[in-house]
Amino acid sequence: MRAVVQRVRHARVHVDGKQVGAVGNGLCVLLGVSRTDTETDIEYMVRKIPNLRIFEDKEGKMNKSLRDVGGSVLLVSQFTLYGDCSRGLRPSYTEAAPPELAEAQYNALVERLRGEEVTVKTGVFRAMMDVEILNHGPVTIILDSRRERGKV
C-alpha cells in the first residue's frame, strides 16, 4: 500500500457536485493498493497513520499525532499512486490491485482505523472525485508498506 498523507486544516471530497466526505483539522490520506497487498500492509497503515507525529506541540515542534490533537482522517482511494512512468509518458498501472481487491483492502483499512477509534470519512470507491485539500504547513508524508517489508 502507498499513502500520501497530508496534514490539513480541512479536506473535502465531492462526487457529481455533492459533498460525500469532509474533515476539519486532521489528515487527508490518498491511498493506493497494490496487487500484492495483504493484511500485513493494512496493519502497517493502521500503525502509522494515526500515530505519525506531524502535528505541532506548544513549542511549534512536530511532536503530536492525529490521536493527540483529536483530528480526523479523510481516506480517498487513488490507484494512480501505482502509476509507473519508467517506460514512457503514459503510466502503466499493472502494479495496482484490480478494483475488487483494491476495494476490499480499502474498506478493510477504513474499518480497522475506525476500530482504533479514529474518525474516518471517505470518498466513493471508483467514482470520479473532486478532492479539495487545504494542506497545513505544507506537511506531506509518503508511506509505502512494501518498503517496510523490504520488497521495493
Secondary structure, 3 states (H helix, E strand, C coil): CEEEEEEEEEEEEEECCEEEEEECCEEEEEEECECCCCHHHHHHHHHHHHHCCCEECCCCCEEECHHHHCCEEEEEECHHHHCECCCCCCCECCCECCHHHHHHHHHHHHHHHHHCCCCEEECCCCCCEEEEEEEEEEEEEEEEHHHHHCCC
